[in-house]
Structure formats: C-alpha cells, structure tokens
Amino acid sequence: MSVKPGVPREQAQRDVLDAVGFYLAEGAESAALGFIDALQQAYAHISRHPATGSPRYAHAVNLPGLRHWHLPHYPHLVFYVERADHIDVWRILHGQRDISAWMQESDGP
C-alpha cells in the first residue's frame, strides 16, 4: 500500500484557519484542538485509502475525481482529488454549507 501525502491548497488552509478561529471565538479551545486532531486523522486515512471517499459532489461541481471524507466527530468534509504522487486537498467545508457553490471560492483546477 502506498501512502500519498495530503497537500492542501491555499483555500483549504484558509478553511482550517476559519474553522479553528470559529471554535476559539466561541471559547471552545478543546473543540479547536479536537478539530485539528480529527483533520490529521482524516488526512492519514485518505493518504492510505483515497478511493474510500465519496464521489457524491464531483458531478455537481464539475470536477472529475473529486471525493470527500467526513471528519470524525465534526460536521466538516475534506474535499480532495487523488493525484499520481499526492492527495490534492481542495477544501475543508462545513457539511451544511452550499457545497456546489464552493467552486467559486476555490483556487481553480
């Protein structure tokens, strides 16, 4: 089994900072730390098993190969595309967000 590193795009990094900032602003430091732990677990999983993510939104955002993986214990989804040598992490979004609108905020293909 090959392990491909998860490489977050700039927008994905901003998404993480926004989520952590939200938890900290709410006074939920333990939730912020838990979010980071859950994100690390998700990255580890998709690095080893990228095909296990759901392709549900690939057609809606017109991005072939797009998959997502749900963060354990958090309402966020990690959106990614498997590449030959890495996992291209596009976004980390709250599951209640209008997912099909996210493409307008992304870094592009």
N, CA, C and O atoms as CSV, one atom per row, in Angstrom:
chain,resi,resn,atom,element,x,y,z
A,1,MET,N,N,0.849,-1.182,0.000
A,1,MET,CA,C,0.000,0.000,0.000
A,1,MET,C,C,0.891,1.241,0.000
A,1,MET,O,O,1.780,1.382,0.840
A,2,SER,N,N,0.639,2.138,-0.957
A,2,SER,CA,C,1.429,3.360,-0.985
A,2,SER,C,C,0.689,4.463,-0.231
A,2,SER,O,O,-0.540,4.526,-0.228
A,3,VAL,N,N,1.458,5.306,0.389
A,3,VAL,CA,C,0.896,6.424,1.134
A,3,VAL,C,C,1.238,7.698,0.369
A,3,VAL,O,O,2.403,7.978,0.086
A,4,LYS,N,N,0.200,8.461,0.041
A,4,LYS,CA,C,0.393,9.718,-0.676
A,4,LYS,C,C,0.158,10.861,0.291
A,4,LYS,O,O,-0.855,10.875,0.990
A,5,PRO,N,N,1.066,11.816,0.348
A,5,PRO,CA,C,0.868,12.937,1.270
A,5,PRO,C,C,-0.305,13.811,0.863
A,5,PRO,O,O,-0.550,14.029,-0.323
A,6,GLY,N,N,-1.020,14.304,1.850
A,6,GLY,CA,C,-2.084,15.270,1.605
A,6,GLY,C,C,-1.470,16.649,1.464
A,6,GLY,O,O,-0.762,17.112,2.358
A,7,VAL,N,N,-1.739,17.311,0.341
A,7,VAL,CA,C,-1.192,18.641,0.090
A,7,VAL,C,C,-2.360,19.622,-0.029
A,7,VAL,O,O,-3.022,19.676,-1.066
A,8,PRO,N,N,-2.615,20.396,1.027
A,8,PRO,CA,C,-3.745,21.335,0.987
A,8,PRO,C,C,-3.448,22.547,0.119
A,8,PRO,O,O,-2.352,23.106,0.150
A,9,ARG,N,N,-4.444,22.935,-0.650
A,9,ARG,CA,C,-4.367,24.176,-1.417
A,9,ARG,C,C,-4.503,25.350,-0.448
A,9,ARG,O,O,-4.874,25.177,0.713
A,10,GLU,N,N,-4.200,26.534,-0.943
A,10,GLU,CA,C,-4.268,27.728,-0.099
A,10,GLU,C,C,-5.662,27.910,0.503
A,10,GLU,O,O,-5.792,28.250,1.679
A,11,GLN,N,N,-6.709,27.682,-0.309
A,11,GLN,CA,C,-8.077,27.852,0.202
A,11,GLN,C,C,-8.378,26.837,1.306
A,11,GLN,O,O,-9.061,27.168,2.275
A,12,ALA,N,N,-7.882,25.618,1.172
A,12,ALA,CA,C,-8.084,24.605,2.214
A,12,ALA,C,C,-7.416,25.049,3.518
A,12,ALA,O,O,-7.964,24.851,4.602
A,13,GLN,N,N,-6.242,25.644,3.403
A,13,GLN,CA,C,-5.559,26.140,4.601
A,13,GLN,C,C,-6.365,27.265,5.248
A,13,GLN,O,O,-6.451,27.343,6.474
A,14,ARG,N,N,-6.951,28.128,4.435
A,14,ARG,CA,C,-7.803,29.202,4.981
A,14,ARG,C,C,-9.041,28.613,5.650
A,14,ARG,O,O,-9.482,29.094,6.695
A,15,ASP,N,N,-9.604,27.555,5.032
A,15,ASP,CA,C,-10.770,26.904,5.626
A,15,ASP,C,C,-10.454,26.389,7.031
A,15,ASP,O,O,-11.265,26.527,7.946
A,16,VAL,N,N,-9.283,25.802,7.191
A,16,VAL,CA,C,-8.872,25.275,8.502
A,16,VAL,C,C,-8.729,26.418,9.502
A,16,VAL,O,O,-9.217,26.327,10.628
A,17,LEU,N,N,-8.066,27.485,9.092
A,17,LEU,CA,C,-7.896,28.637,9.987
A,17,LEU,C,C,-9.244,29.233,10.380
A,17,LEU,O,O,-9.444,29.629,11.528
A,18,ASP,N,N,-10.168,29.296,9.422
A,18,ASP,CA,C,-11.507,29.812,9.723
A,18,ASP,C,C,-12.231,28.942,10.742
A,18,ASP,O,O,-12.847,29.455,11.677
A,19,ALA,N,N,-12.157,27.633,10.564
A,19,ALA,CA,C,-12.840,26.711,11.486
A,19,ALA,C,C,-12.229,26.795,12.884
A,19,ALA,O,O,-12.951,26.872,13.878
A,20,VAL,N,N,-10.913,26.779,12.954
A,20,VAL,CA,C,-10.245,26.872,14.258
A,20,VAL,C,C,-10.570,28.218,14.902
A,20,VAL,O,O,-10.843,28.287,16.101
A,21,GLY,N,N,-10.542,29.276,14.111
A,21,GLY,CA,C,-10.886,30.607,14.630
A,21,GLY,C,C,-12.302,30.663,15.176
A,21,GLY,O,O,-12.549,31.292,16.206
A,22,PHE,N,N,-13.233,30.010,14.492
A,22,PHE,CA,C,-14.610,29.965,14.976
A,22,PHE,C,C,-14.680,29.293,16.342
A,22,PHE,O,O,-15.298,29.825,17.263
A,23,TYR,N,N,-14.047,28.122,16.480
A,23,TYR,CA,C,-14.089,27.411,17.764
A,23,TYR,C,C,-13.442,28.232,18.871
A,23,TYR,O,O,-13.944,28.276,19.994
A,24,LEU,N,N,-12.326,28.880,18.551
A,24,LEU,CA,C,-11.655,29.696,19.568
A,24,LEU,C,C,-12.499,30.906,19.953
A,24,LEU,O,O,-12.558,31.269,21.127
A,25,ALA,N,N,-13.150,31.533,18.980
A,25,ALA,CA,C,-14.009,32.689,19.263
A,25,ALA,C,C,-15.193,32.301,20.144
A,25,ALA,O,O,-15.704,33.122,20.905
A,26,GLU,N,N,-15.621,31.058,20.038
A,26,GLU,CA,C,-16.721,30.559,20.859
A,26,GLU,C,C,-16.234,30.107,22.241
A,26,GLU,O,O,-17.028,29.647,23.063
A,27,GLY,N,N,-14.928,30.239,22.492
A,27,GLY,CA,C,-14.364,29.826,23.770
A,27,GLY,C,C,-14.213,28.323,23.896
A,27,GLY,O,O,-14.139,27.789,25.003
A,28,ALA,N,N,-14.169,27.646,22.767
A,28,ALA,CA,C,-14.105,26.182,22.750
A,28,ALA,C,C,-12.719,25.709,22.298
A,28,ALA,O,O,-12.562,25.114,21.232
A,29,GLU,N,N,-11.726,25.990,23.136
A,29,GLU,CA,C,-10.356,25.621,22.799
A,29,GLU,C,C,-10.219,24.111,22.597
A,29,GLU,O,O,-9.513,23.672,21.689
A,30,SER,N,N,-10.879,23.322,23.425
A,30,SER,CA,C,-10.770,21.867,23.277
A,30,SER,C,C,-11.392,21.410,21.954
A,30,SER,O,O,-10.913,20.457,21.340
A,31,ALA,N,N,-12.461,22.089,21.514
A,31,ALA,CA,C,-13.061,21.759,20.214
A,31,ALA,C,C,-12.105,22.115,19.079
A,31,ALA,O,O,-12.004,21.383,18.095
A,32,ALA,N,N,-11.403,23.241,19.218
A,32,ALA,CA,C,-10.435,23.643,18.191
A,32,ALA,C,C,-9.314,22.610,18.087
A,32,ALA,O,O,-8.923,22.216,16.989
A,33,LEU,N,N,-8.804,22.178,19.238
A,33,LEU,CA,C,-7.748,21.157,19.232
A,33,LEU,C,C,-8.271,19.833,18.704
A,33,LEU,O,O,-7.567,19.132,17.977
A,34,GLY,N,N,-9.503,19.485,19.063
A,34,GLY,CA,C,-10.113,18.261,18.560
A,34,GLY,C,C,-10.304,18.305,17.053
A,34,GLY,O,O,-10.136,17.295,16.369
A,35,PHE,N,N,-10.655,19.479,16.536
A,35,PHE,CA,C,-10.807,19.652,15.093
A,35,PHE,C,C,-9.486,19.348,14.379
A,35,PHE,O,O,-9.465,18.643,13.370
A,36,ILE,N,N,-8.392,19.883,14.912
A,36,ILE,CA,C,-7.069,19.637,14.314
A,36,ILE,C,C,-6.739,18.149,14.366
A,36,ILE,O,O,-6.234,17.599,13.388
A,37,ASP,N,N,-7.013,17.497,15.479
A,37,ASP,CA,C,-6.776,16.053,15.592
A,37,ASP,C,C,-7.618,15.278,14.574
A,37,ASP,O,O,-7.119,14.364,13.917
A,38,ALA,N,N,-8.890,15.646,14.449
A,38,ALA,CA,C,-9.776,14.970,13.502
A,38,ALA,C,C,-9.290,15.180,12.071
A,38,ALA,O,O,-9.349,14.265,11.250
A,39,LEU,N,N,-8.813,16.378,11.778
A,39,LEU,CA,C,-8.292,16.669,10.447
A,39,LEU,C,C,-7.049,15.822,10.155
A,39,LEU,O,O,-6.897,15.294,9.053
A,40,GLN,N,N,-6.170,15.697,11.139
A,40,GLN,CA,C,-4.977,14.857,10.967
A,40,GLN,C,C,-5.360,13.396,10.741
A,40,GLN,O,O,-4.744,12.712,9.923
A,41,GLN,N,N,-6.371,12.920,11.459
A,41,GLN,CA,C,-6.855,11.545,11.258
A,41,GLN,C,C,-7.418,11.374,9.848
A,41,GLN,O,O,-7.169,10.362,9.192
A,42,ALA,N,N,-8.173,12.361,9.391
A,42,ALA,CA,C,-8.749,12.295,8.048
A,42,ALA,C,C,-7.648,12.293,6.989
A,42,ALA,O,O,-7.708,11.512,6.040
A,43,TYR,N,N,-6.647,13.155,7.142
A,43,TYR,CA,C,-5.536,13.185,6.195
A,43,TYR,C,C,-4.816,11.834,6.180
A,43,TYR,O,O,-4.473,11.324,5.114
A,44,ALA,N,N,-4.590,11.263,7.345
A,44,ALA,CA,C,-3.919,9.962,7.412
A,44,ALA,C,C,-4.737,8.900,6.681
A,44,ALA,O,O,-4.185,8.070,5.958
A,45,HIS,N,N,-6.051,8.933,6.874
A,45,HIS,CA,C,-6.913,7.950,6.226
A,45,HIS,C,C,-6.899,8.106,4.709
A,45,HIS,O,O,-6.679,7.136,3.985
A,46,ILE,N,N,-7.134,9.329,4.228
A,46,ILE,CA,C,-7.196,9.495,2.773
A,46,ILE,C,C,-5.822,9.330,2.114
A,46,ILE,O,O,-5.743,9.031,0.922
A,47,SER,N,N,-4.749,9.519,2.871
A,47,SER,CA,C,-3.411,9.270,2.332
A,47,SER,C,C,-3.191,7.785,2.048
A,47,SER,O,O,-2.490,7.414,1.107
A,48,ARG,N,N,-3.801,6.951,2.877
A,48,ARG,CA,C,-3.659,5.494,2.728
A,48,ARG,C,C,-4.763,4.890,1.854
A,48,ARG,O,O,-4.529,3.911,1.145
A,49,HIS,N,N,-5.954,5.470,1.906
A,49,HIS,CA,C,-7.122,4.892,1.227
A,49,HIS,C,C,-7.921,5.983,0.492
A,49,HIS,O,O,-9.075,6.235,0.839
A,50,PRO,N,N,-7.330,6.621,-0.503
A,50,PRO,CA,C,-8.013,7.744,-1.145
A,50,PRO,C,C,-9.323,7.370,-1.846
A,50,PRO,O,O,-10.218,8.207,-1.961
A,51,ALA,N,N,-9.443,6.147,-2.305
A,51,ALA,CA,C,-10.650,5.746,-3.031
A,51,ALA,C,C,-11.865,5.547,-2.125
A,51,ALA,O,O,-12.971,5.339,-2.623
A,52,THR,N,N,-11.680,5.605,-0.813
A,52,THR,CA,C,-12.803,5.373,0.096
A,52,THR,C,C,-13.674,6.603,0.295
A,52,THR,O,O,-14.773,6.495,0.839
A,53,GLY,N,N,-13.207,7.767,-0.133
A,53,GLY,CA,C,-14.023,8.972,-0.024
A,53,GLY,C,C,-15.181,8.929,-1.006
A,53,GLY,O,O,-15.107,8.279,-2.049
A,54,SER,N,N,-16.239,9.624,-0.661
A,54,SER,CA,C,-17.434,9.654,-1.504
A,54,SER,C,C,-17.244,10.588,-2.701
A,54,SER,O,O,-16.740,11.701,-2.548
A,55,PRO,N,N,-17.647,10.135,-3.894
A,55,PRO,CA,C,-17.581,10.991,-5.085
A,55,PRO,C,C,-18.860,11.816,-5.298
A,55,PRO,O,O,-19.066,12.374,-6.376
A,56,ARG,N,N,-19.692,11.888,-4.297
A,56,ARG,CA,C,-21.033,12.486,-4.401
A,56,ARG,C,C,-21.077,13.851,-5.095
A,56,ARG,O,O,-21.973,14.087,-5.905
A,57,TYR,N,N,-20.151,14.742,-4.806
A,57,TYR,CA,C,-20.217,16.111,-5.318
A,57,TYR,C,C,-19.412,16.341,-6.596
A,57,TYR,O,O,-19.437,17.449,-7.130
A,58,ALA,N,N,-18.709,15.347,-7.099
A,58,ALA,CA,C,-17.845,15.527,-8.271
A,58,ALA,C,C,-18.615,16.072,-9.469
A,58,ALA,O,O,-18.148,16.990,-10.143
A,59,HIS,N,N,-19.776,15.518,-9.733
A,59,HIS,CA,C,-20.562,15.974,-10.876
A,59,HIS,C,C,-21.140,17.367,-10.632
A,59,HIS,O,O,-21.157,18.196,-11.542
A,60,ALA,N,N,-21.607,17.630,-9.428
A,60,ALA,CA,C,-22.243,18.913,-9.111
A,60,ALA,C,C,-21.296,20.092,-9.294
A,60,ALA,O,O,-21.722,21.178,-9.686
A,61,VAL,N,N,-20.006,19.879,-9.011
A,61,VAL,CA,C,-19.034,20.967,-9.150
A,61,VAL,C,C,-18.170,20.792,-10.399
A,61,VAL,O,O,-17.209,21.533,-10.608
A,62,ASN,N,N,-18.524,19.799,-11.232
A,62,ASN,CA,C,-17.831,19.547,-12.480
A,62,ASN,C,C,-16.322,19.358,-12.279
A,62,ASN,O,O,-15.506,19.961,-12.976
A,63,LEU,N,N,-15.979,18.517,-11.321
A,63,LEU,CA,C,-14.580,18.226,-11.047
A,63,LEU,C,C,-14.408,16.709,-10.977
A,63,LEU,O,O,-14.586,16.116,-9.913
A,64,PRO,N,N,-14.063,16.078,-12.100
A,64,PRO,CA,C,-13.883,14.629,-12.109
A,64,PRO,C,C,-12.820,14.204,-11.092
A,64,PRO,O,O,-11.768,14.832,-10.967
A,65,GLY,N,N,-13.120,13.140,-10.380
A,65,GLY,CA,C,-12.184,12.623,-9.387
A,65,GLY,C,C,-12.323,13.231,-8.006
A,65,GLY,O,O,-11.668,12.782,-7.066
A,66,LEU,N,N,-13.164,14.245,-7.867
A,66,LEU,CA,C,-13.345,14.870,-6.551
A,66,LEU,C,C,-14.026,13.885,-5.607
A,66,LEU,O,O,-15.015,13.247,-5.966
A,67,ARG,N,N,-13.490,13.772,-4.407
A,67,ARG,CA,C,-14.071,12.944,-3.354
A,67,ARG,C,C,-14.101,13.755,-2.068
A,67,ARG,O,O,-13.444,14.789,-1.953
A,68,HIS,N,N,-14.873,13.269,-1.108
A,68,HIS,CA,C,-14.836,13.916,0.204
A,68,HIS,C,C,-14.846,12.852,1.302
A,68,HIS,O,O,-15.322,11.731,1.119
A,69,TRP,N,N,-14.308,13.248,2.426
A,69,TRP,CA,C,-14.237,12.403,3.609
A,69,TRP,C,C,-14.704,13.220,4.794
A,69,TRP,O,O,-14.271,14.356,4.986
A,70,HIS,N,N,-15.579,12.647,5.580
A,70,HIS,CA,C,-16.158,13.329,6.742
A,70,HIS,C,C,-15.192,13.278,7.920
A,70,HIS,O,O,-14.640,12.222,8.232
A,71,LEU,N,N,-14.988,14.422,8.574
A,71,LEU,CA,C,-14.144,14.439,9.775
A,71,LEU,C,C,-14.878,13.730,10.909
A,71,LEU,O,O,-16.060,13.987,11.136
A,72,PRO,N,N,-14.195,12.847,11.617
A,72,PRO,CA,C,-14.850,12.195,12.750
A,72,PRO,C,C,-15.198,13.215,13.840
A,72,PRO,O,O,-14.356,14.024,14.227
A,73,HIS,N,N,-16.435,13.174,14.331
A,73,HIS,CA,C,-16.930,14.000,15.436
A,73,HIS,C,C,-17.098,15.486,15.099
A,73,HIS,O,O,-17.360,16.291,15.992
A,74,TYR,N,N,-16.951,15.856,13.831
A,74,TYR,CA,C,-17.122,17.244,13.410
A,74,TYR,C,C,-17.968,17.270,12.145
A,74,TYR,O,O,-17.992,16.293,11.395
A,75,PRO,N,N,-18.667,18.383,11.899
A,75,PRO,CA,C,-19.554,18.451,10.732
A,75,PRO,C,C,-18.841,18.880,9.445
A,75,PRO,O,O,-19.484,19.357,8.511
A,76,HIS,N,N,-17.537,18.713,9.395
A,76,HIS,CA,C,-16.764,19.177,8.246
A,76,HIS,C,C,-16.411,18.032,7.298
A,76,HIS,O,O,-16.291,16.872,7.694
A,77,LEU,N,N,-16.251,18.412,6.029
A,77,LEU,CA,C,-15.885,17.470,4.979
A,77,LEU,C,C,-14.567,17.919,4.356
A,77,LEU,O,O,-14.353,19.108,4.124
A,78,VAL,N,N,-13.687,16.955,4.089
A,78,VAL,CA,C,-12.425,17.226,3.405
A,78,VAL,C,C,-12.632,16.859,1.939
A,78,VAL,O,O,-12.925,15.706,1.623
A,79,PHE,N,N,-12.483,17.833,1.045
A,79,PHE,CA,C,-12.645,17.605,-0.388
A,79,PHE,C,C,-11.265,17.471,-1.018
A,79,PHE,O,O,-10.380,18.292,-0.775
A,80,TYR,N,N,-11.089,16.440,-1.824
A,80,TYR,CA,C,-9.768,16.156,-2.375
A,80,TYR,C,C,-9.866,15.416,-3.703
A,80,TYR,O,O,-10.897,14.845,-4.055
A,81,VAL,N,N,-8.742,15.452,-4.427
A,81,VAL,CA,C,-8.587,14.698,-5.668
A,81,VAL,C,C,-7.281,13.924,-5.545
A,81,VAL,O,O,-6.251,14.484,-5.170
A,82,GLU,N,N,-7.329,12.646,-5.860
A,82,GLU,CA,C,-6.116,11.837,-5.828
A,82,GLU,C,C,-5.291,12.134,-7.080
A,82,GLU,O,O,-5.800,12.077,-8.199
A,83,ARG,N,N,-4.036,12.445,-6.879
A,83,ARG,CA,C,-3.083,12.661,-7.974
A,83,ARG,C,C,-2.080,11.505,-7.974
A,83,ARG,O,O,-2.107,10.659,-7.081
A,84,ALA,N,N,-1.216,11.470,-8.951
A,84,ALA,CA,C,-0.255,10.362,-9.069
A,84,ALA,C,C,0.655,10.258,-7.846
A,84,ALA,O,O,0.992,9.155,-7.416
A,85,ASP,N,N,1.054,11.406,-7.282
A,85,ASP,CA,C,2.036,11.373,-6.194
A,85,ASP,C,C,1.575,12.040,-4.902
A,85,ASP,O,O,2.341,12.111,-3.941
A,86,HIS,N,N,0.327,12.535,-4.865
A,86,HIS,CA,C,-0.159,13.189,-3.648
A,86,HIS,C,C,-1.684,13.261,-3.660
A,86,HIS,O,O,-2.338,12.943,-4.653
A,87,ILE,N,N,-2.218,13.685,-2.536
A,87,ILE,CA,C,-3.647,13.951,-2.406
A,87,ILE,C,C,-3.807,15.470,-2.443
A,87,ILE,O,O,-3.311,16.178,-1.568
A,88,ASP,N,N,-4.497,15.952,-3.454
A,88,ASP,CA,C,-4.712,17.373,-3.678
A,88,ASP,C,C,-5.956,17.789,-2.877
A,88,ASP,O,O,-7.085,17.544,-3.304
A,89,VAL,N,N,-5.742,18.413,-1.725
A,89,VAL,CA,C,-6.843,18.792,-0.836
A,89,VAL,C,C,-7.349,20.169,-1.251
A,89,VAL,O,O,-6.636,21.167,-1.148
A,90,TRP,N,N,-8.606,20.203,-1.727
A,90,TRP,CA,C,-9.201,21.425,-2.251
A,90,TRP,C,C,-9.822,22.291,-1.173
A,90,TRP,O,O,-9.536,23.486,-1.102
A,91,ARG,N,N,-10.668,21.712,-0.333
A,91,ARG,CA,C,-11.401,22.485,0.669
A,91,ARG,C,C,-11.667,21.633,1.904
A,91,ARG,O,O,-11.645,20.403,1.841
A,92,ILE,N,N,-11.917,22.299,3.026
A,92,ILE,CA,C,-12.427,21.687,4.250
A,92,ILE,C,C,-13.656,22.533,4.603
A,92,ILE,O,O,-13.526,23.654,5.094
A,93,LEU,N,N,-14.853,21.983,4.346
A,93,LEU,CA,C,-16.078,22.753,4.488
A,93,LEU,C,C,-17.045,22.122,5.475
A,93,LEU,O,O,-17.097,20.902,5.634
A,94,HIS,N,N,-17.801,22.974,6.125
A,94,HIS,CA,C,-18.888,22.518,6.992
A,94,HIS,C,C,-19.914,21.822,6.107
A,94,HIS,O,O,-20.241,22.333,5.036
A,95,GLY,N,N,-20.419,20.692,6.521
A,95,GLY,CA,C,-21.335,19.893,5.729
A,95,GLY,C,C,-22.664,20.563,5.437
A,95,GLY,O,O,-23.368,20.143,4.519
A,96,GLN,N,N,-23.032,21.602,6.199
A,96,GLN,CA,C,-24.291,22.305,5.969
A,96,GLN,C,C,-24.150,23.433,4.953
A,96,GLN,O,O,-25.127,24.098,4.611
A,97,ARG,N,N,-22.949,23.638,4.484
A,97,ARG,CA,C,-22.688,24.700,3.516
A,97,ARG,C,C,-23.225,24.313,2.143
A,97,ARG,O,O,-23.415,23.129,1.864
A,98,ASP,N,N,-23.471,25.295,1.286
A,98,ASP,CA,C,-23.887,25.033,-0.091
A,98,ASP,C,C,-22.651,24.540,-0.839
A,98,ASP,O,O,-21.872,25.333,-1.368
A,99,ILE,N,N,-22.486,23.237,-0.875
A,99,ILE,CA,C,-21.274,22.629,-1.411
A,99,ILE,C,C,-21.075,22.980,-2.883
A,99,ILE,O,O,-19.946,23.224,-3.308
A,100,SER,N,N,-22.145,23.011,-3.664
A,100,SER,CA,C,-21.981,23.286,-5.086
A,100,SER,C,C,-21.508,24.716,-5.362
A,100,SER,O,O,-21.009,25.001,-6.450
A,101,ALA,N,N,-21.660,25.608,-4.391
A,101,ALA,CA,C,-21.189,26.993,-4.559
A,101,ALA,C,C,-19.709,27.149,-4.193
A,101,ALA,O,O,-19.110,28.183,-4.486
A,102,TRP,N,N,-19.129,26.161,-3.574
A,102,TRP,CA,C,-17.742,26.289,-3.109
A,102,TRP,C,C,-16.758,26.488,-4.230
A,102,TRP,O,O,-15.723,27.121,-4.018
A,103,MET,N,N,-17.031,25.974,-5.421
A,103,MET,CA,C,-16.092,26.061,-6.529
A,103,MET,C,C,-15.762,27.525,-6.869
A,103,MET,O,O,-14.651,27.833,-7.301
A,104,GLN,N,N,-16.715,28.398,-6.673
A,104,GLN,CA,C,-16.500,29.808,-6.974
A,104,GLN,C,C,-15.467,30.440,-6.037
A,104,GLN,O,O,-14.911,31.493,-6.351
A,105,GLU,N,N,-15.213,29.814,-4.905
A,105,GLU,CA,C,-14.244,30.343,-3.945
A,105,GLU,C,C,-12.929,29.590,-3.991
A,105,GLU,O,O,-12.004,29.934,-3.255
A,106,SER,N,N,-12.817,28.565,-4.842
A,106,SER,CA,C,-11.631,27.704,-4.803
A,106,SER,C,C,-10.484,28.293,-5.606
A,106,SER,O,O,-10.621,29.325,-6.263
A,107,ASP,N,N,-9.352,27.609,-5.535
A,107,ASP,CA,C,-8.149,28.032,-6.233
A,107,ASP,C,C,-8.191,27.732,-7.725
A,107,ASP,O,O,-7.288,28.142,-8.454
A,108,GLY,N,N,-9.198,27.041,-8.190
A,108,GLY,CA,C,-9.280,26.646,-9.599
A,108,GLY,C,C,-8.551,25.347,-9.856
A,108,GLY,O,O,-7.810,24.874,-8.995
A,109,PRO,N,N,-8.750,24.755,-11.039
A,109,PRO,CA,C,-8.186,23.428,-11.320
A,109,PRO,C,C,-6.724,23.371,-11.472
A,109,PRO,O,O,-6.170,22.298,-11.708
